[in-house]
């Protein structure tokens, strides 16, 4: 992608990063940036936009330098910044995962950290320095505060809501495909991007989008069936479908899903843990709904997204409170029997599924 293609592809979806996009368009880039957060894919796109803006493609080998922060010293970073650009006005230096921004410090001493902090106020006007951190930062640290004083700190968090939906629609359109809002919601549900503690990022979604688009060939419309057939499902999603099958008294389908997860390499004990977790959530949600709580009120209490609560409420309708309580107790008993060697893991889970799926 060219510089402005990258920017236009991202613009409108990066509400937390619009200041950098504005800097790019107005030719007012800061000389120091600290990028951090879970969406490394977005960082890479932002960096590509900055590089395209500052460094002529023919001189990237001389005027663009990327360094591994875990394998470099502060003196090497300073030397890279002090090097003058060749046949150009700017030089871009990128440091990945320098450890002094987090609580741990393995290869950077306290003295070196102070040396870097002191240097931040003396960056040459021809140098642009970007730190990229994927493991989180400690915002209380002086080095972080100093970067905030002399440059800009940009957090790359997961996209959400309308921004995320637009990004998915735009991504499919780049492959000549059209996807509706209902299909977008199902795509996010299946892939688990928004689930609590999910490590999925936009790169993972991009891979799924490409896989679906390649499969469709000349067909342009993306359907629910296409997504269900092709998108890689998280264990949380498979567990949801398994418990849904139990609620619908479809034991054959529930056991098929269980066997499919085993074939994909999931351990029986982890599957049992996830089934237990699912029944616990359904029981809690059922009780809270009976007390008059709305999905909006339930979500923060259980640490779930509101759309997930709505999905669980629909599933909980297949169970009464007594059945959920019994299922939860059976899960705990099965776990205890497995750990004490009274029953094999696979047989234990199969009996659990068969009992409640009829």
C-alpha positions as CSV (number, residue, x, y, z in Angstrom):
1,X,0.0,0.0,0.0
2,X,1.0,3.6,-0.6
3,X,1.2,6.1,2.1
4,X,-2.3,7.6,1.7
5,X,-3.9,4.3,0.9
6,X,-2.7,3.1,4.3
7,X,-4.0,6.2,6.0
8,X,-7.4,6.1,4.2
9,X,-7.7,2.4,5.0
10,X,-7.2,3.2,8.7
11,X,-8.9,6.6,8.9
12,X,-12.3,6.6,10.6
13,X,-11.6,3.4,12.5
14,X,-8.8,4.6,14.8
15,X,-10.5,7.0,17.1
16,X,-7.7,6.8,19.6
17,X,-5.1,7.4,17.0
18,X,-6.6,10.3,15.0
19,X,-4.0,12.7,16.2
20,X,-1.3,10.7,14.4
21,X,-3.3,10.6,11.2
22,X,-3.8,14.3,11.5
23,X,-0.1,14.8,12.0
24,X,0.5,12.8,8.8
25,X,-1.9,14.8,6.7
26,X,-0.8,18.1,8.1
27,X,2.9,17.3,7.8
28,X,3.3,17.8,11.5
29,X,4.7,14.5,12.7
30,X,6.2,14.4,16.2
31,X,9.8,13.5,16.3
32,X,9.2,11.0,19.1
33,X,6.3,8.4,19.4
34,X,5.7,5.6,21.8
35,X,3.3,3.1,20.3
36,X,1.9,0.4,22.7
37,X,-1.1,-1.8,23.0
38,X,-2.6,-5.2,21.8
39,X,-3.2,-4.2,18.2
40,X,0.2,-4.7,16.7
41,X,-1.4,-5.0,13.3
42,X,-2.5,-1.4,13.5
43,X,0.9,-0.3,14.8
44,X,2.4,-1.7,11.6
45,X,0.0,0.1,9.4
46,X,0.6,3.4,11.2
47,X,4.4,2.9,11.0
48,X,4.0,2.2,7.2
49,X,2.2,5.5,6.8
50,X,4.9,7.4,8.7
51,X,7.7,5.6,6.8
52,X,6.1,6.4,3.4
53,X,5.8,10.0,4.5
54,X,9.3,10.5,5.7
55,X,11.6,8.2,3.8
56,X,12.1,8.0,0.0
57,X,11.7,4.4,-1.1
58,X,15.0,4.5,-3.0
59,X,16.9,5.4,0.2
60,X,15.2,3.2,2.8
61,X,18.3,1.1,3.4
62,X,20.1,4.3,4.5
63,X,17.4,6.4,6.0
64,X,15.3,3.8,7.8
65,X,16.6,1.7,10.6
66,X,14.6,-0.8,12.7
67,X,16.3,-2.2,15.9
68,X,15.3,-5.0,18.3
69,X,15.1,-3.3,21.7
70,X,16.0,-6.6,23.4
71,X,19.2,-6.9,21.5
72,X,20.5,-3.3,21.4
73,X,22.1,-0.7,23.8
74,X,21.2,2.9,24.5
75,X,24.4,4.0,22.8
76,X,23.4,2.2,19.6
77,X,20.0,3.8,19.7
78,X,21.6,7.3,20.2
79,X,24.2,6.6,17.4
80,X,21.3,5.6,15.0
81,X,19.5,8.8,15.9
82,X,22.6,11.0,15.4
83,X,23.3,9.6,11.9
84,X,22.4,12.2,9.3
85,X,20.0,11.3,6.5
86,X,21.5,10.5,3.1
87,X,20.1,12.3,0.1
88,X,16.9,13.2,2.0
89,X,15.6,15.4,4.7
90,X,14.6,12.8,7.3
91,X,15.8,9.6,9.0
92,X,13.4,7.2,10.7
93,X,14.6,5.0,13.6
94,X,12.2,2.4,15.0
95,X,12.9,0.5,18.3
96,X,10.8,-2.6,19.0
97,X,10.1,-3.8,22.5
98,X,12.7,-1.8,24.5
99,X,12.2,-3.3,28.0
100,X,12.7,-0.2,30.0
101,X,9.1,0.9,29.4
102,X,7.6,-1.9,31.4
103,X,8.3,-2.9,35.0
104,X,11.0,-5.4,34.0
105,X,14.4,-4.4,32.8
106,X,16.7,-7.2,31.7
107,X,19.1,-5.6,29.2
108,X,18.8,-1.9,30.0
109,X,20.4,-0.6,33.3
110,X,18.9,2.2,35.3
111,X,21.8,4.4,34.2
112,X,21.2,3.7,30.6
113,X,17.5,4.4,31.0
114,X,18.4,7.8,32.5
115,X,20.8,8.4,29.6
116,X,18.0,7.8,27.1
117,X,15.6,10.0,29.0
118,X,18.1,12.8,29.0
119,X,18.6,12.4,25.2
120,X,15.0,12.7,24.3
121,X,15.1,16.5,24.6
122,X,18.1,16.6,22.2
123,X,16.8,14.6,19.2
124,X,18.2,16.0,15.9
125,X,15.6,17.8,13.8
126,X,16.2,15.4,11.0
127,X,15.5,12.3,13.1
128,X,12.1,10.7,13.9
129,X,12.2,8.1,16.6
130,X,9.4,5.5,17.1
131,X,9.3,3.1,20.0
132,X,6.9,0.1,19.5
133,X,6.0,-1.9,22.6
134,X,3.7,-5.0,22.5
135,X,3.9,-6.2,26.1
136,X,2.4,-3.2,27.8
137,X,4.0,-0.1,29.5
138,X,4.2,1.2,33.0
139,X,2.7,4.8,32.6
140,X,4.2,5.7,36.0
141,X,7.8,5.4,34.9
142,X,9.8,8.6,34.3
143,X,10.9,7.5,30.9
144,X,7.3,7.1,29.8
145,X,6.4,10.5,31.2
146,X,9.4,12.1,29.5
147,X,8.3,10.7,26.1
148,X,4.9,12.2,26.8
149,X,6.6,15.5,27.4
150,X,8.8,15.5,24.3
151,X,6.7,13.4,22.0
152,X,3.4,11.5,21.9
153,X,2.2,8.2,23.5
154,X,-0.3,6.3,21.4
155,X,-2.3,3.3,22.6
156,X,-3.3,0.8,20.0
157,X,-6.3,-0.9,21.7
158,X,-8.8,-3.2,20.0
159,X,-11.4,-1.7,17.7
160,X,-14.9,-1.8,19.0
161,X,-18.5,-1.2,17.9
162,X,-19.2,0.8,14.7
163,X,-15.5,1.3,14.0
164,X,-14.8,-2.4,14.1
165,X,-17.8,-3.2,11.9
166,X,-16.7,-0.7,9.3
167,X,-13.2,-2.1,9.3
168,X,-14.5,-5.6,8.6
169,X,-16.8,-4.3,5.8
170,X,-13.9,-2.3,4.3
171,X,-11.6,-5.3,4.5
172,X,-14.0,-7.6,2.7
173,X,-14.6,-4.9,0.1
174,X,-10.9,-4.9,-0.7
175,X,-11.4,-8.5,-1.9
176,X,-14.5,-7.5,-3.9
177,X,-16.9,-9.0,-1.3
178,X,-19.9,-7.6,0.4
179,X,-21.0,-8.4,4.0
180,X,-24.1,-7.3,5.9
181,X,-24.3,-6.2,9.5
182,X,-25.9,-9.5,10.6
183,X,-23.0,-11.4,9.0
184,X,-20.5,-9.1,10.5
185,X,-21.9,-9.8,14.0
186,X,-21.8,-13.5,13.4
187,X,-18.2,-13.3,12.0
188,X,-17.1,-11.5,15.2
189,X,-19.0,-14.1,17.3
190,X,-17.4,-17.0,15.6
191,X,-13.9,-15.7,15.6
192,X,-14.1,-14.5,19.2
193,X,-12.3,-11.2,18.6
194,X,-14.3,-9.4,21.3
195,X,-14.4,-12.1,23.9
196,X,-12.9,-11.4,27.3
197,X,-9.2,-12.3,27.4
198,X,-9.2,-13.1,23.7
199,X,-5.8,-12.8,22.1
200,X,-7.2,-12.4,18.6
201,X,-6.2,-9.3,16.8
202,X,-7.0,-7.6,13.4
203,X,-4.3,-9.6,11.7
204,X,-6.2,-12.8,12.7
205,X,-9.4,-11.3,11.4
206,X,-7.6,-10.3,8.2
207,X,-6.5,-13.9,7.7
208,X,-10.0,-15.1,8.2
209,X,-11.4,-12.5,5.8
210,X,-8.9,-13.5,3.1
211,X,-9.7,-17.2,3.6
212,X,-13.4,-16.7,3.2
213,X,-12.9,-14.3,0.2
214,X,-10.6,-16.8,-1.6
215,X,-13.2,-19.6,-1.1
216,X,-16.0,-17.5,-2.5
217,X,-14.2,-17.0,-5.8
218,X,-16.5,-15.0,-8.1
219,X,-19.3,-14.9,-5.6
220,X,-19.6,-11.5,-4.0
221,X,-22.0,-11.8,-1.1
222,X,-20.8,-13.3,2.2
223,X,-23.4,-15.5,3.9
224,X,-23.8,-16.9,7.4
225,X,-23.2,-20.3,6.0
226,X,-19.9,-19.3,4.4
227,X,-18.7,-17.9,7.7
228,X,-19.9,-20.9,9.7
229,X,-18.2,-23.3,7.2
230,X,-14.8,-21.5,6.9
231,X,-14.0,-19.2,9.9
232,X,-11.8,-20.7,12.6
233,X,-13.8,-21.0,15.7
234,X,-12.5,-20.4,19.2
235,X,-12.9,-23.0,21.9
236,X,-15.3,-20.6,23.6
237,X,-17.5,-20.6,20.5
238,X,-17.4,-24.4,20.2
239,X,-18.3,-24.7,23.9
240,X,-21.2,-22.3,23.4
241,X,-22.5,-24.5,20.6
242,X,-22.0,-27.6,22.6
243,X,-24.0,-26.3,25.6
244,X,-26.6,-25.0,23.2
245,X,-26.9,-28.5,21.8
246,X,-27.3,-29.8,25.3
247,X,-30.1,-27.3,25.9
248,X,-31.8,-28.4,22.7
249,X,-31.5,-32.1,23.8
250,X,-29.4,-32.8,20.8
251,X,-27.0,-35.2,22.3
252,X,-25.6,-36.4,19.0
253,X,-24.6,-33.0,17.9
254,X,-23.1,-32.2,21.3
255,X,-21.0,-35.3,21.3
256,X,-19.9,-34.6,17.7
257,X,-18.7,-31.1,18.7
258,X,-16.9,-32.7,21.7
259,X,-15.1,-35.2,19.5
260,X,-14.3,-32.4,16.9
261,X,-12.6,-30.4,19.7
262,X,-10.6,-33.5,20.7
263,X,-9.4,-34.0,17.1
264,X,-8.3,-30.3,17.1
265,X,-6.0,-31.0,20.0
266,X,-8.1,-29.7,23.0
267,X,-7.7,-31.7,26.2
268,X,-10.7,-33.2,27.9
269,X,-10.0,-31.5,31.2
270,X,-9.9,-28.1,29.5
271,X,-13.1,-28.8,27.6
272,X,-14.7,-29.8,30.9
273,X,-13.5,-26.6,32.5
274,X,-15.0,-24.5,29.7
275,X,-18.3,-26.4,30.0
276,X,-18.4,-25.7,33.7
277,X,-17.6,-22.1,33.1
278,X,-20.5,-21.9,30.6
279,X,-23.0,-23.4,32.9
280,X,-21.8,-21.1,35.8
281,X,-22.3,-18.0,33.6
282,X,-25.7,-19.2,32.4
283,X,-26.8,-19.9,36.0
284,X,-25.6,-16.4,37.2
285,X,-27.2,-14.7,34.2
286,X,-30.5,-16.6,34.8
287,X,-30.5,-15.5,38.5
288,X,-29.7,-11.9,37.7
289,X,-32.4,-11.8,34.9
290,X,-34.9,-13.0,37.4
291,X,-33.9,-10.2,39.7
292,X,-34.7,-7.6,37.0
293,X,-31.2,-6.9,35.7
294,X,-30.9,-5.8,32.1
295,X,-28.1,-7.1,29.8
296,X,-26.4,-3.7,30.1
297,X,-26.4,-4.1,33.9
298,X,-25.3,-7.7,33.9
299,X,-22.3,-7.2,31.5
300,X,-20.0,-5.3,33.8
301,X,-20.8,-7.4,36.8
302,X,-19.7,-10.6,35.0
303,X,-16.9,-8.9,32.9
304,X,-18.6,-9.7,29.6
305,X,-19.5,-7.7,26.5
306,X,-23.2,-6.7,26.4
307,X,-23.7,-8.7,23.1
308,X,-22.3,-11.8,24.8
309,X,-24.8,-11.4,27.7
310,X,-27.7,-11.2,25.2
311,X,-26.4,-14.3,23.5
312,X,-26.2,-16.2,26.8
313,X,-29.7,-15.0,27.8
314,X,-31.0,-16.6,24.7
315,X,-29.2,-19.8,25.5
316,X,-30.3,-19.8,29.1
317,X,-33.9,-19.9,28.0
318,X,-33.3,-23.6,27.1
319,X,-32.7,-24.3,30.8
320,X,-34.5,-23.8,34.1
321,X,-32.6,-22.7,37.2
322,X,-32.8,-26.2,38.7
323,X,-31.3,-27.9,35.7
324,X,-28.5,-25.4,35.5
325,X,-27.7,-25.9,39.2
326,X,-27.7,-29.7,38.7
327,X,-25.5,-29.4,35.6
328,X,-23.0,-27.2,37.4
329,X,-22.8,-29.7,40.3
330,X,-22.4,-32.6,37.9
331,X,-19.5,-30.8,36.2
332,X,-17.8,-30.4,39.6
333,X,-18.4,-34.0,40.4
334,X,-17.1,-35.2,37.1
335,X,-13.9,-33.0,37.6
336,X,-13.4,-34.5,41.0
337,X,-13.9,-38.1,39.7
338,X,-11.4,-37.5,36.9
339,X,-8.8,-36.1,39.2
340,X,-9.2,-39.0,41.7
341,X,-8.9,-41.5,38.9
342,X,-12.4,-42.9,39.3
343,X,-13.3,-42.2,35.7
344,X,-11.4,-41.5,32.5
345,X,-11.5,-37.9,31.2
346,X,-13.2,-38.7,27.9
347,X,-15.8,-41.0,29.3
348,X,-16.5,-38.6,32.1
349,X,-17.3,-35.7,29.7
350,X,-19.3,-38.0,27.4
351,X,-21.5,-39.1,30.3
352,X,-22.0,-35.5,31.4
353,X,-23.1,-34.5,28.0
354,X,-25.4,-37.6,27.6
355,X,-27.1,-37.1,30.9
356,X,-28.2,-33.5,30.2
357,X,-28.7,-33.7,26.5
358,X,-31.0,-36.7,26.9
